[in-house]
Amino acid sequence: MNQAVLQHLHPEHVEVEICRADELAQRRGLTSALDEMWSYVGKKAEPRWLWHAIDHHSGTVLAYVFGRRKDAVFTELKDLLKPFGITRFYTDGWGAYERHIDPEQHHVGKENTQKIESKHINLRTRIKRLVRRTICFSKTTTMHDLVIGLFINRYEFGLLM
């Protein structure tokens, strides 16, 4: 307890509210880490990006989209995230985030994107198409998106297709 602060506070200026931890988390709102992950289709000159968002606290994947590294693809992801009511976004500072997230909701820095970067490592380890130096790559964007999408649906969402 900070005794110095307590000495200067007047009881009429103090408001105490007691609630359960899960209720407090709901009041504060959901926080999310956003990031994009590079891979390619056919050749390295044809990049394909996996954009995804995770719950900052649990690490659960909330949504993902595939596409180029363009603002339009990020806005697709942002539209998928609207029903979650996210109040704080943690990113690495890529320009699309700066342009499309309100500054008061946006926090840039690597200290809060560790979980999502860890997910990247796990995906690259499990799906050889995502490894940068590999002979296993997708020849079409359809197959690329299907393979990675099925993996995410199975292991992150628990869905069997």
Backbone hydrogen bonds, N-H to C=O, Kabsch-Sander energy under -0.5 kcal/mol:
donor,donor_aa,acceptor,acceptor_aa,energy
3,Q,1,M,-1.1
6,L,2,N,-1.8
7,Q,3,Q,-1.8
8,H,4,A,-0.7
8,H,5,V,-0.8
9,L,5,V,-0.9
13,H,10,H,-2.2
14,V,11,P,-1.2
24,L,20,R,-2.1
25,A,21,A,-2.1
26,Q,22,D,-1.6
27,R,23,E,-2.1
28,R,24,L,-2.5
29,G,25,A,-1.7
30,L,85,G,-0.7
32,S,88,R,-2.6
33,A,54,I,-2.2
34,L,90,Y,-2.7
35,D,52,H,-2.0
37,M,50,L,-2.1
39,S,48,R,-1.6
40,Y,129,R,-0.5
41,V,43,K,-0.5
41,V,46,E,-2.2
42,G,138,S,-2.7
43,K,41,V,-2.1
46,E,43,K,-2.3
48,R,39,S,-2.9
49,W,67,G,-3.3
50,L,37,M,-2.6
51,W,49,W,-0.7
51,W,65,V,-2.9
52,H,35,D,-2.5
52,H,50,L,-0.5
53,A,63,A,-2.3
54,I,33,A,-2.4
55,D,60,T,-2.8
56,H,31,T,-2.5
59,G,55,D,-2.3
62,L,53,A,-3.1
63,A,53,A,-1.2
65,V,51,W,-2.5
67,G,49,W,-1.8
70,K,68,R,-1.5
74,F,70,K,-1.6
75,T,71,D,-2.5
76,E,72,A,-1.3
77,L,73,V,-1.7
78,K,74,F,-2.7
79,D,75,T,-2.2
80,L,76,E,-1.7
81,L,77,L,-1.4
82,K,78,K,-0.8
82,K,79,D,-0.6
84,F,81,L,-1.5
85,G,81,L,-0.5
85,G,82,K,-1.5
86,I,81,L,-0.5
87,T,30,L,-2.6
88,R,30,L,-1.1
89,F,105,Q,-3.5
90,Y,32,S,-3.0
91,T,107,H,-2.1
97,Y,94,W,-1.1
98,E,94,W,-1.4
99,R,95,G,-2.2
100,H,96,A,-1.6
101,I,97,Y,-1.6
105,Q,102,D,-1.6
106,H,102,D,-0.9
107,H,89,F,-2.8
109,G,91,T,-2.4
112,N,109,G,-0.8
113,T,110,K,-1.2
117,E,113,T,-2.0
118,S,114,Q,-2.1
119,K,115,K,-1.8
120,H,116,I,-1.6
121,I,117,E,-1.8
122,N,118,S,-2.3
123,L,119,K,-2.8
124,R,120,H,-2.8
125,T,121,I,-2.0
126,R,122,N,-2.3
127,I,123,L,-2.9
128,K,126,R,-0.7
130,L,127,I,-1.9
131,V,128,K,-1.1
134,T,132,R,-0.7
137,F,135,I,-0.8
138,S,40,Y,-0.6
144,H,140,T,-2.2
145,D,141,T,-2.7
146,L,142,T,-2.4
147,V,143,M,-2.7
148,I,144,H,-2.0
149,G,145,D,-2.4
150,L,146,L,-2.9
151,F,147,V,-1.8
152,I,148,I,-2.5
153,N,149,G,-2.8
154,R,150,L,-2.3
155,Y,151,F,-2.9
156,E,152,I,-2.3
157,F,152,I,-1.4
159,L,153,N,-3.1
161,M,159,L,-0.6
